[in-house]
Amino acid sequence: MTDLNQMFPLNGDEAALIEQAGAIYRCPKDADGKRLGPIAGLSSTHPWDTDGEMSYVSDLYINTGMLDRWPHLIDSFAKRLSAKIAEAGLRWEIRGGYFVAAPMGGIQLNAFLARQMEAQVAYTEKAGKRFQFRRCLPPEESAKVIICEDVITSAQTVGQVIQEVEKSGAEVLAICTIVNRSVLYKFSNVPIISLVDLLGDVYSQDDPYVKDDVDGGNVVWAPKEVWQDMLSVMEAHGGRS
């Protein structure tokens, strides 16, 4: 029988716990920096890309689906985020308000956070290329809202969710996430509350640092679909770059 407390100690470092859960891929490199494995395509695309074909790429990929296998771990992360939300002075503002997420990544974390903070939950769903409230009602006018995501990279999804929330007249207090990678877009009036910051290391496909890999086909565009293969590449080269 698996001892979850031993696998994922509640006082463990967040980044180490994420890695232990098998949720991180780092492209292995040799001593000269040459890539020994593929780079990863991200779900985030260029803001001017209306067809969704110009995804960003990175040497680093976070697969939070591996975290969702362990509700014990997500619950621990929710408690840590709740403490940070309280430290930001939002404990009483969000009580009775809403945590709002976009499927699928933020659903479990969203529910655990709402339970911790005595708030309600709501979810947006993708309709075409936009996220909208469909199966649940949007927060009512003047309601207080915190947006919840598992990983923020370009914040495109978060930006759409904020727009939908504000359409209802509700107020977005903050964005909370397990991993923040967002260097591409910033919301100056909406703070990001995160457990782990892994900023940078996100490139457009024509960036000289990755262009040869993109042109040569050394990119896995759907990493989650071949996740075990991605981990095997790391393990074959010592586990980490």
Beta strands, then each sheet from edge to edge (+ up, - down):
strand 1: 24-26
strand 2: 39-45
strand 3: 55-58
strand 4: 60-62
strand 5: 98-101
strand 6: 120-123
strand 7: 125-127
strand 8: 130-132
strand 9: 144-152
strand 10: 171-180
strand 11: 192-197
strand 12: 219-220
sheet 1: 1+ 4-
sheet 2: 3+ 2- 12-
sheet 3: 6+ 5+ 9+ 10+ 11+
sheet 4: 7+ 8-
end
